[in-house]
Every structure is written in structure tokens, then in C-alpha cells.
Amino acid sequence: MERKRVFSGSRPSGRLHLGNYLGAVENWVKMQHEYDCVFAIVDHHAITTPFDPRELQTNTRDMLVDLLAVGLDPSECTLVIQSELPQHTELAWILGSITPIGWLQRVPTFKEKSEMHPDNVNLGLLSYPVLQAADILLYKAEVVPVGEDQLPHVELAREIVRRFNHRFGDTFPEPEAEVPRHTARIMSLTEPEKKMSKSLGPDSYISIGDDPETVKEKVMKAVTDTGPTSGEMSPGVANLFTLLREFGDEKQHREFLDEYEEGIIRYVDLKEATAAAIIDTLQPVRKRRQKLLQSPQRLREIMETGHERASTIACTTLREVKERTGLGPGREF
């Protein structure tokens, strides 16, 4: 039985952190054995907000290393760097030509990013969702694993598919969003009301490559009490319990939860246990990272293999699209 095609991408804005891993990549590792998966490092998306060229190069390499270190297997899935396949942007231009601006203006990301970077509101930021659609449709993906915040983007891709197929004939399948049933929402260690993000500062997140000393230091400094919460567990404490549940064992998690409910918990003990659980889980990941960083030839081979397979699919799709839209060969001259 032919496996369904999956596409998903990761923006190389820095090192992979625990929020990225538990929110998306952990699911990718599982899906690679069940689907025909294409996973991309979407560096074109990274240049829609302020960036440094050298940092982008480093972040792209680190993202590749991190994805391999946490368990993506190039023999089980296709790994590709978006900018190395010009078909992504060529298809985005074609799709952009049939996408109403009103559709793009209603996507929440444009408003959010515009407010975050008011001096950098650019065309790429507005057309970001069209490039996302092109990323998906280029591989004729049927399944797109996303968090709930990305559902509007997948729905827009579906709308573009319907419009394209109606105008030019049945070409693309309508991709289905897949939101993992269990996705841990990991919050910032310093501002636990917000999702874990590199933009909130180095102490706010834990990278999968952080050494044990750094992990412990960050967890021990994590905010616990953020003020009155009407009898509810404060966001910082809830975040520590989430991390302990994900990286520790159920018995330990239950014991601390009982202590919390009895009002006898010592947060320093909760933090030490949480840090120890994260350190223990990340130890084999760090070892794999170090080995990969020492093998640049292996990284090149992995990307060449992924590029070759992805290029075959991408060229086939784009050729079909150009033929249907009158851009391809076959003109009467």
C-alpha cells in the first residue's frame, strides 16, 4: 500500500529548543516510519524578518544537525533545504498570481509579525502563506502536521488548491492538517505566560544541545510565582510540571503533584528533579550532535541525497503546473 505524502518545515531562526521538539519534531520522528515524509529547513521563510546572513548560514546547519540528532533518519524520510530548490519560489509566484490579497491579509501571522517588526513590513511577509502553500503543494502532500496556530495557513493552502484545480484542472490534492493528539505546550522559563521562544532571551529556552550545566542553571532560575492566580497553579509552576511529565517518570511527577496539592512542595526540589530529567533525556542527543558536527562530509551526503529525491518530485510537479497554466513547452512557435 502506497504511503501518504507528508510535508512539514522548520524555520532556521536558531537552535532547536524543547518547545520546538515537543511541539512538532517529536511527532515528525514518529511519522517518518508511517508516511512518505518530506521535511524542509525553510530558510526563505527566515528572511521575511530581520536576519544576519552569517547567522542564517549557521542556523541552517545547526537545524539540520539538530533534526538528525533527535531522530530524523535520512533513510526513512527526505530532508531538504528550501532555498536549494528554486521550484519552491517559482511555484509560489504562480500560486500568488491566483491568490487574492484579502486572503493573505486575514492570516493572523501577517498582523503579528507586522506588529513585532513595524520597520520591516515587506512583501515577503505578506506572501509568506503563499510560499508555505507552495512548499506543501510542490510535493503534493496529503498530510501536514501542524500546531493549532498554523491551521489558518493550511486552510489557505486548501483554498488555493480549490481555486487552482477549478481554473486549470485537477492537479493538487487538498492537504489535511494533522494536529497531534498530545502536544506539550512548553512555555518560556522567564515569561511563563508566553510560549518558549528564542526571541525572549537566552534564559527563556533550553536548546537540545545545551550542556548539563547550562540546562540546570536555566531551570533553577526559572520563574515559579508570577503573582495571584485565583487559587490556580501559577504558569511557571505548571510549566515545570509539564517539563517533568514529558522528560521524567510518572511516579516522580505524581509525587511532586501530591506535595503541591498538600502545600508542602519545595520548588527547589521540583526544579532539581526537572533539570535532572531533561539532562538525562538529552544526553544521547548531545552525543549524536557532537558526532554529526565532526562529520561535515556525512552532512553533505545526507543533503545531496535529500535534494536529489526532492528535486525529482518538485520538477515533475512544476512541469505539470506550467503545462496547465500555459507556461510550459508546447507553444506554437
N, C-alpha and C positions, 0 to 999 in steps of 0.2 A: 504494500500500500504506500502510495506516494505521500511524503510528509508535507504538511502545510508550511508555507514560507513565512518566516518571521523577520521583521526588521526593527531595530532599535538603535539609537545613537546616544553617545555621551559627549558632552561639550568639554573640551580640554581647557578648562579655566583654572586648573591647578590639580593638586594631588587628589586621588580618590579618598574620600573620608567615610566614616562609619554611616553617615546618613545616606550617601550615595550607594554604599554597598548594600545595606539592609533595605533601602527603598527601591532598588532596581537591580543591581548587578547580581545579587544573590539569586534572584529569580532567573536571570539570564543563564547562570551556570546550570540550573535545573532544566531550563527549556532547550538547551543545546542538544540534549540527548533525546528529545521528543519531537523536535521540529527541525526544519531546514532553516537554520538561523544565519542572518547576516547582521553583524554588529559593526557599527561605524564610529570612528572618532571624528565628530563633526566639527572640524576646525573652521569651516566657512561660517558657521553659526557664532563662533567665538569672536569674530572680528566685527560683529554688529554693535558691540560695546567697547569702550576704550581698552586698548591692548598694547603690549610691548612685543615687537617681532621676536626678539630673542626668547622672551618668556614663553611665547606661544610655541616655539620650537621645542623648548624643554618640556613644557606641559604636555605636548602631544606625545613625546617619547615616554614620559612618566605615566601617562594614561594607558598607553599600550602595555607597559611593564606591569602596572597595577592590575589591569584586566586579566593578564595572563597569570599573575601571581595568585589571584583569588580563585582561579579555577577555569577560566575560559580555555578551551582546548582547540587549537587550530586544526586538529584532525576531525573535530566534531562540529565546528562552526566556521563561518567565513568572517575574517577580521579585515577591515579596510579603513584607510584614511580618506575621508570625503574629498579633500582638495586634490587628491591624486587621480580622481576620476572626473574629468570635465563633463561627463554626461549628467552629473547631478545638477550643475548650474545651467546646462543647455535645456534640460527638461524643465527646470524651474522657470526659465524665460518663456517657454511655450505655454506652460500652465498659467503663468502670471498674465498672459495675454487673454485668458478667458475668465480670470478671477476678478469679480467686482471689488473695487476699493472698499466699499461698505462692508463686505465680508471680513476684510482684514482689520478694519477699524474696530470691530466689535470683539476681537480676540483680546482677552484680558492682558496677555503678555505685553502687547504694544503699549498700553497705558501704564503698566507697572514699570517697564524699562524706561519709558519716556520720563516718568517722574523721578526715577532713580538717576538718570543721566540726562538732565534737561539741556545740556550743551552738546549733546550728541544724538539728537533725534534724526536719524538718517533713513534713507530709502530701504537699506538692508534690514533695518529693524521693523519697518512696516511690512516688508515682503517675507520676513522670517518664516511665517507659517506656510507660504507657498514653497519655499525651499524644503521645509520639513515634509510637505506633501510629496515633492519630487523625490526626496530620499526614500520614502516608502514605496511610491509607485514605480520607481525605476526598477525595483526588484519584484514588482507585482506581489508585494507582501499581502498576506491574508490576515495576519495577526500582528498587532502592535502592542507590546507590553508597556504600559504607562502608569504613572500615578494619577490620582484623580484630577490634579491641577493641569494635566496635559490632555484631558478629554476634549476640550474645545478644539485643540489642534487636530486631533484625529477626526472629529466630526467635520471640520473644514475640509480635510483631505477627502472624506466621503462625498461631500458636496461637489468638490472639484471633479471627482471621478464621475459622478452622475451627469454633470454638465458636459464633460469631455465625451463620455460614451454616447450621450444623446446627440451631440453635434457630429461626431466623427465615427460612430460605430463602437460596438462592444470591444473595449481594449483592456481596461483595468478591472480587477475585482475590487469591490468595496471593502477596505480593510476594517477589521473588527478590533476595537480596543480591548485589551485584557488587563484588568486591574487585579493584581494578586489578592487572594482572599485574606492573607495575613501579611500586611506590610507594616513593619515597625516604623513609627514616626519619631525620628530621633531629633531632639531639639538642641539648640546651642547650649554649650556649657556655661556661657557667660550671660546670655539673654534667653532663658529657657521658654519665653513666650514665643520665640521665633525658631524656625527650622534651622538645624545645623547648617552653617554656610561659611565658606572661607571669607566672604565679604565682611563678616562680623569680627574678624581679627584672629590671630593665630591661637589664642587660648580658647576660642569658641568651638573648635572642632578637633577631632582626632583622626589623623591620616592613618591609612592601613600600614604605612611604612614607618610610623613613629617608633622610636626605640622605647624600651620599658620605662626608663627614667622619665622620658617626656610624657608618656601616657599617664603614669602615676601622678606627675606634677600637675597635669591639666585636670585630672579627675579630682584630685584633692582640693584644687582651687575652685571647683565647680560651685555655682550658686545653688543654695538649697532653699532658703526662705526669701521670697520676694514680696512679703507683706501680707496683709489679711486676705484670706481666700474663702471666707464664709464656711469654715469647717472642712473645706475640701483640701486634699493633698496639694501642696504648692507645686507649680510647674517644674521647678528644679528637682524636687524630691521625686516627683513622678518620672522625670527623665532618667534619674539614676536607677529607679526600679525597672524601667524599660530596658536599659542597658544591661542590668544584671540578669533580667529574664532572658535576653537574647544571647548573652555570652556566658552566663553562669549555669548552674543547675537548678532545677525546680525546687528541690528541697531547701537550698540556701535562700532562694527567693522567697519561699513561703515563710521561713523562719524570720527573716527581716520584716516581712509584711505583718506577721503576728506581733513583733516587737513594736512596729509603728502603731498598730491598732491599740496596743496596750499602753502606748505613751512612754515606752522605756527605751526606744531606739536611740543609739548614738550614731549620728551621721558620719562621724569619722570612721566608724567600723563599716558602715554601708559603703562609703567611698573606697576604703581599702579593699573590700571584697569585690567591688565592681571593677576597680583598676586591675586587680589580680586576674579576674576572669577575662578581661579584654586582652591583657598581656599574653595570657596562656593561649588564647584563640589565635592571636595574630602572629605568634612565634613562627609557625611554619610558613606563613605568608611572607614574613620578612626575609626568611631564608631563601625562598624562591625568588623574591625581588633581587636580592643581592647576587644570586647566581645569574639571573637574566641580564642584569646591568653589566656583568662581566663577560657577556656573550653577545656583543653587537652584531656579529655575523648571523647568529641564530635569529635575532630580531628582524634583520633584513630578509632572511629567508622566509620567515613567517609572513611578513608583509607582502613579499613578492608572490607567494602562493595565494594569499587572500586577494590581492589585486588582480591576479590572472583570472581567478574564478569570477570575482565580482564584475570584472570588465566584460567577460563573455555575456553575462546576463544583461548588463547595462547596455551594451552595444546592440544586442538583439531587441531590447525594449525600445530604445531610442530610434532604431531603424524603422520599427513598426509605427511609432508615433509620427515620424517625419513623413512616411509614406501616406498615412491617413490625413495629415494636415497639409499636404501639398509641398512639403519642404524637402522631400527626399528625391532620389533619382526617378526618372521616368518622364521628365519633361519632354515636350515635343520640339526639341531643338538640339 
